[in-house]
Amino acid sequence: MIVVGYRYYQNVRKEGDPPLPHPGDDDAEEGAQSPLRVVMYKGQRKSVLHIGGEIPKQEVLDFFKPVSQDLTRVKAPKAVPLVSNASFQKDVLADSQPGKPMVLLQMYEDTCFLCFLMRPFINSLGELLLENKAPFRLKRLNIEKNDFPDGCPVARGTPTFALFRGGDAPGEKWEEFKPKDLCEKITKVFPALSDSAFQKMDELQAMVPRRFQLFTQLVMWSVELQKLESCISSRVGETADAMPEDSEFNSVLSRLMAKDMRRVDGLVDSIEFLQHQVDEAEHDAVVMSIMLGENVLAREAEEEQAESARRSK
């Protein structure tokens, strides 16, 4: 079976190499018939096949079917629309043809911390470009949920930006990806933008560290809240079962990132929202600390009464 349009590589095994396990087996006996191990790659996806006497043809064909995100289920700001594998031809290649604004595509992942940190910055930047009638507009492609479309440069890391100028010109992948560097690149490539637009861009990128600071505070307060809740729910004097600190921190971080990535606000609104969340979390922590202290005092009073009653007998 040959799948057209793909490259094939072989990793040749030598005599004496350990046998490969069958699917579901932890170990394979020495001298046992080893299956052919095939690793399939497409975009960011990978799948391992163990081929024995029969080739799982349908599994191979299903893996190489293009994966495209259903954009009808996702909210996105009008200033920075989302693009999918299926819509790339229309929304990027056709939409950047001469006579139309060029397209600066951001390739991102939901689990990429810098992509998360830049999310509202990109939204505000997109609005700024529309307001100033810039010769290009921003769009975004989630490469965790889409295969790389035909005509799209392959991104080895995220975030990655690529400029589509239209015509037969291929997408031009930019080296710049941090907010400050991105703004400087836009200034060099599109010098005709107004000075006020450049100044506003600089103000926006300078606000990103504040978002990082507030989000870090929110994560730390959320971790402390979980610890306090665990202490209050357990009996005073008993040690509550808790996950390791690193695991707890990473769990809270991932949960809050995933929640934030579903938002569509700009940078100013995002900072205000995070500040409100931090204030609430700090207040809740104070309240829970008081509750925990009251529980400890009540427990100590009970123990003293019990001890006094025991001695009076």
C-alpha positions as CSV (number, residue, x, y, z in Angstrom):
1,M,0.0,0.0,0.0
2,I,1.4,3.4,-1.0
3,V,0.0,6.7,0.3
4,V,0.8,9.3,-2.4
5,G,2.3,12.6,-1.4
6,Y,4.2,11.4,1.7
7,R,7.9,10.5,2.3
8,Y,8.9,7.1,3.8
9,Y,11.9,6.4,6.0
10,Q,13.3,3.1,7.2
11,N,15.2,2.5,10.5
12,V,17.1,-0.7,9.8
13,R,17.4,-3.1,12.8
14,K,20.7,-5.0,13.2
15,E,21.2,-8.5,14.5
16,G,21.2,-8.5,18.3
17,D,18.9,-5.6,18.7
18,P,16.3,-6.2,21.4
19,P,12.9,-7.4,20.1
20,L,10.2,-4.8,19.8
21,P,7.1,-5.4,22.0
22,H,3.7,-6.3,20.6
23,P,1.0,-3.7,21.2
24,G,-0.1,-4.0,24.9
25,D,2.9,-6.2,25.9
26,D,5.5,-4.8,28.3
27,D,8.2,-7.2,27.2
28,A,8.8,-9.5,24.3
29,E,10.6,-12.8,24.7
30,E,14.0,-13.1,23.1
31,G,13.7,-14.8,19.7
32,A,10.0,-14.1,19.4
33,Q,8.6,-12.9,16.0
34,S,9.0,-9.1,16.2
35,P,6.3,-6.9,14.6
36,L,7.3,-4.1,12.2
37,R,7.2,-0.8,14.1
38,V,6.0,2.1,12.1
39,V,5.9,5.7,13.3
40,M,3.6,8.0,11.3
41,Y,4.0,11.8,11.4
42,K,1.7,14.5,10.1
43,G,2.1,18.1,11.3
44,Q,2.2,18.0,15.1
45,R,0.6,14.6,15.2
46,K,2.4,11.2,15.7
47,S,1.1,7.7,15.8
48,V,2.8,4.3,16.3
49,L,1.7,1.2,14.5
50,H,2.9,-2.4,15.2
51,I,2.3,-4.3,12.0
52,G,2.2,-8.0,12.2
53,G,0.8,-10.3,9.5
54,E,-1.7,-7.8,8.2
55,I,-1.3,-4.1,7.4
56,P,-4.0,-2.0,9.2
57,K,-4.7,-0.1,6.0
58,Q,-7.8,1.8,7.3
59,E,-5.9,3.0,10.4
60,V,-3.1,4.4,8.2
61,L,-5.6,6.1,5.8
62,D,-7.5,7.6,8.8
63,F,-4.4,9.0,10.3
64,F,-3.4,10.9,7.2
65,K,-6.8,12.4,6.7
66,P,-6.4,16.2,7.2
67,V,-7.4,17.3,10.7
68,S,-9.3,20.6,10.7
69,Q,-10.8,22.5,13.6
70,D,-14.6,23.2,13.6
71,L,-14.6,27.0,13.9
72,T,-18.3,27.1,14.5
73,R,-17.7,25.8,18.0
74,V,-15.1,28.4,18.9
75,K,-15.4,32.1,19.8
76,A,-13.0,34.5,18.2
77,P,-12.7,38.3,18.1
78,K,-13.7,39.9,14.7
79,A,-10.4,41.8,14.6
80,V,-8.4,38.5,14.7
81,P,-10.4,35.7,13.1
82,L,-9.5,32.1,13.4
83,V,-8.4,30.0,10.4
84,S,-8.6,26.2,10.0
85,N,-7.0,23.7,7.7
86,A,-10.2,23.6,5.7
87,S,-10.6,27.4,5.5
88,F,-6.9,28.3,4.9
89,Q,-7.2,28.4,1.1
90,K,-10.0,30.9,1.3
91,D,-9.2,32.8,4.4
92,V,-5.5,33.3,3.9
93,L,-4.3,32.5,0.4
94,A,-7.4,33.9,-1.5
95,D,-8.0,36.7,1.1
96,S,-4.4,38.1,0.7
97,Q,-4.5,38.5,-3.1
98,P,-3.6,41.9,-4.7
99,G,-6.2,44.5,-3.9
100,K,-6.9,43.0,-0.5
101,P,-5.0,43.4,2.8
102,M,-2.1,41.0,3.3
103,V,-2.5,38.4,6.0
104,L,-0.1,38.0,9.0
105,L,-0.9,34.6,10.4
106,Q,-0.1,33.6,13.9
107,M,0.4,29.9,14.4
108,Y,-0.2,29.0,18.1
109,E,-1.0,26.2,20.5
110,D,-3.4,26.3,23.5
111,T,-0.7,24.8,25.7
112,C,2.0,27.3,24.7
113,F,2.7,29.7,27.6
114,L,3.9,32.6,25.4
115,C,0.9,32.1,23.1
116,F,-1.4,32.3,26.1
117,L,0.4,35.3,27.4
118,M,0.1,37.1,24.1
119,R,-3.5,36.2,23.4
120,P,-5.1,39.5,24.5
121,F,-2.2,41.5,23.1
122,I,-2.8,40.0,19.6
123,N,-6.5,40.8,19.9
124,S,-5.7,44.4,20.8
125,L,-3.1,44.6,18.0
126,G,-5.6,43.3,15.5
127,E,-8.1,46.0,16.5
128,L,-5.4,48.7,16.2
129,L,-4.5,47.6,12.7
130,L,-8.1,47.7,11.6
131,E,-8.6,51.2,13.1
132,N,-5.5,52.5,11.3
133,K,-6.4,50.8,8.0
134,A,-3.2,48.9,8.0
135,P,-2.2,47.1,4.7
136,F,-2.5,43.7,6.5
137,R,-4.6,42.0,9.1
138,L,-4.0,39.4,11.7
139,K,-5.4,35.9,11.7
140,R,-4.7,32.9,13.9
141,L,-4.2,29.1,13.2
142,N,-4.2,26.6,16.1
143,I,-1.7,24.0,15.0
144,E,-2.7,21.7,17.9
145,K,-6.2,21.3,16.3
146,N,-5.3,21.6,12.6
147,D,-2.8,19.9,10.3
148,F,-0.6,22.4,8.5
149,P,-2.5,23.5,5.4
150,D,-1.0,23.3,1.9
151,G,0.8,26.6,1.3
152,C,1.4,27.3,5.0
153,P,5.0,27.3,6.3
154,V,5.7,24.6,8.9
155,A,6.2,26.0,12.4
156,R,8.7,24.1,14.6
157,G,7.7,26.1,17.6
158,T,5.0,28.5,18.7
159,P,4.1,31.3,18.4
160,T,5.2,31.6,14.8
161,F,4.2,34.4,12.5
162,A,4.0,34.2,8.7
163,L,3.2,37.0,6.3
164,F,1.2,36.3,3.1
165,R,1.6,39.0,0.5
166,G,-0.7,37.4,-2.2
167,G,0.1,36.4,-5.7
168,D,2.4,33.5,-6.1
169,A,4.6,34.6,-3.2
170,P,4.9,31.9,-0.5
171,G,4.2,32.6,3.1
172,E,7.1,34.5,4.6
173,K,7.9,33.1,8.0
174,W,9.2,35.7,10.5
175,E,11.9,35.0,13.1
176,E,10.3,37.5,15.5
177,F,7.7,36.1,17.9
178,K,8.0,38.1,21.2
179,P,5.6,41.1,21.6
180,K,8.4,43.8,21.5
181,D,10.2,42.1,18.6
182,L,7.0,41.6,16.7
183,C,6.1,45.3,17.0
184,E,9.6,46.3,15.8
185,K,9.3,43.9,12.8
186,I,5.9,45.5,11.9
187,T,7.5,48.9,12.1
188,K,10.3,47.9,9.7
189,V,8.1,46.0,7.2
190,F,5.2,48.6,7.2
191,P,6.9,52.0,7.8
192,A,3.9,53.8,6.3
193,L,1.8,53.2,9.4
194,S,1.2,56.3,11.4
195,D,3.4,57.4,14.3
196,S,0.4,57.2,16.6
197,A,-0.2,53.6,15.6
198,F,3.5,52.7,16.3
199,Q,3.2,54.5,19.7
200,K,0.1,52.5,20.6
201,M,1.8,49.3,19.6
202,D,4.7,50.1,21.9
203,E,2.3,50.8,24.7
204,L,0.5,47.5,24.2
205,Q,3.7,45.4,24.2
206,A,4.8,47.2,27.4
207,M,1.6,46.0,29.1
208,V,2.3,42.3,28.5
209,P,4.6,42.0,31.6
210,R,1.8,43.3,33.8
211,R,-0.4,40.5,32.5
212,F,2.3,38.0,33.3
213,Q,2.7,39.4,36.8
214,L,-1.1,39.3,37.6
215,F,-1.5,35.8,36.2
216,T,1.4,34.5,38.3
217,Q,-0.2,36.1,41.4
218,L,-3.5,34.4,40.5
219,V,-1.9,31.0,40.1
220,M,-0.1,31.4,43.5
221,W,-3.2,32.5,45.3
222,S,-5.2,29.7,43.7
223,V,-2.7,27.1,44.9
224,E,-2.8,28.6,48.4
225,L,-6.7,28.5,48.3
226,Q,-6.6,24.8,47.5
227,K,-4.3,24.1,50.4
228,L,-6.5,26.1,52.8
229,E,-9.6,24.3,51.5
230,S,-7.9,21.0,52.1
231,C,-7.0,21.9,55.6
232,I,-10.5,23.1,56.5
233,S,-12.1,20.1,55.0
234,S,-9.9,17.7,57.0
235,R,-10.0,17.5,60.8
236,V,-7.7,19.8,62.7
237,G,-4.5,18.0,63.7
238,E,-4.7,15.6,60.8
239,T,-2.6,15.9,57.7
240,A,-4.6,16.3,54.5
241,D,-3.5,14.2,51.6
242,A,-2.0,16.5,49.1
243,M,-0.2,16.2,45.7
244,P,3.4,17.3,45.4
245,E,3.8,21.1,45.2
246,D,5.1,21.0,41.6
247,S,2.2,18.9,40.5
248,E,-0.3,21.1,42.3
249,F,1.2,24.2,40.8
250,N,1.3,22.8,37.3
251,S,-2.3,21.5,37.6
252,V,-3.6,25.0,38.6
253,L,-1.5,26.7,35.9
254,S,-2.9,24.4,33.2
255,R,-6.4,24.9,34.4
256,L,-6.2,28.7,34.5
257,M,-4.4,28.8,31.1
258,A,-7.1,26.7,29.4
259,K,-9.8,28.9,30.9
260,D,-8.1,32.1,29.8
261,M,-7.5,30.8,26.3
262,R,-11.3,30.6,25.7
263,R,-11.6,34.3,26.3
264,V,-11.7,36.9,23.5
265,D,-10.9,40.1,25.4
266,G,-8.2,42.6,24.6
267,L,-5.2,43.4,26.7
268,V,-6.6,46.3,28.7
269,D,-9.8,44.3,29.6
270,S,-7.7,41.2,30.3
271,I,-5.5,43.0,32.8
272,E,-8.6,44.5,34.5
273,F,-10.2,41.0,34.7
274,L,-7.0,39.4,36.1
275,Q,-6.7,42.2,38.7
276,H,-10.2,41.5,39.8
277,Q,-9.6,37.8,40.0
278,V,-6.4,38.3,42.1
279,D,-8.3,40.6,44.5
280,E,-11.0,38.0,44.9
281,A,-8.6,35.2,45.4
282,E,-6.6,37.2,48.0
283,H,-9.8,38.1,49.8
284,D,-11.0,34.4,49.8
285,A,-7.6,33.3,51.2
286,V,-7.9,35.8,54.1
287,V,-11.4,34.6,54.9
288,M,-10.3,30.9,54.8
289,S,-7.3,31.7,56.9
290,I,-9.6,33.2,59.6
291,M,-11.9,30.2,59.3
292,L,-9.0,27.8,59.7
293,G,-7.7,29.8,62.7
294,E,-11.2,29.6,64.4
295,N,-11.3,25.9,63.8
296,V,-7.9,25.4,65.4
297,L,-9.0,27.5,68.4
298,A,-12.3,25.6,68.7
299,R,-10.4,22.3,68.6
300,E,-7.9,23.4,71.2
301,A,-10.8,24.5,73.5
302,E,-12.5,21.1,73.1
303,E,-9.3,19.4,74.0
304,E,-8.8,21.6,77.1
305,Q,-12.3,20.9,78.2
306,A,-11.8,17.2,77.7
307,E,-8.6,17.2,79.7
308,S,-10.2,19.2,82.5
309,A,-13.1,16.7,82.7
310,R,-10.6,13.8,82.8
311,R,-8.7,15.4,85.7
312,S,-11.8,16.2,87.7
313,K,-12.8,12.5,87.8
